[in-house]
Amino acid sequence: MTTIYRILTLRSQWIELVKDYKLEEHSGTIHNLRSFIETGAKGNRFRQNFDVSYEIAKTIINYYESMGTLGR
């Protein structure tokens, strides 16, 4: 079972992993995580830990969507 504490830990890990990536924004907001999933591979897919950071972003987004907390 995923908890909010796990999600917050993952968010901190994601921010640390992508700090040197080519991104518009490096904060772990839902908007930035979605943008990373959609376009983050451009210029970053060969960077160290890209696959890990991608999976973390997907996990966080899936958690929030499953909790029904995202406005569309």
C-alpha positions, -999 to +999 in steps of 0.1 A: +000+000+000+014+034-010+012+061+016+015+098+013+048+095+031+061+072+004+050+096-023+067+125-006+099+105-003+096+096-040+091+133-049+122+143-030+142+115-048+128+126-082+138+162-076+174+151-067+176+128-097+165+154-123+184+184-109+208+184-139+183+173-165+171+196-193+137+206-180+116+238-179+112+234-142+128+210-117+101+212-089+080+181-083+046+195-090+020+174-107+023+196-138+060+192-140+059+155-134+033+151-162+055+173-185+085+151-177+065+120-186+053+135-219+085+152-230+113+144-206+129+119-228+139+146-252+175+154-243+174+133-211+168+097-220+205+088-220+212+106-187+220+085-157+189+073-138+164+085-165+145+052-162+143+055-124+132+091-125+106+083-152+091+054-131+090+076-100+071+103-119+046+077-131+042+063-096+034+097-081+010+106-109-008+073-106-011+077-069-027+111-072-050+100-099-061+070-079-069+092-049-091+115-071-072+146-061-064+159-095-086+185-112-087+182-149 
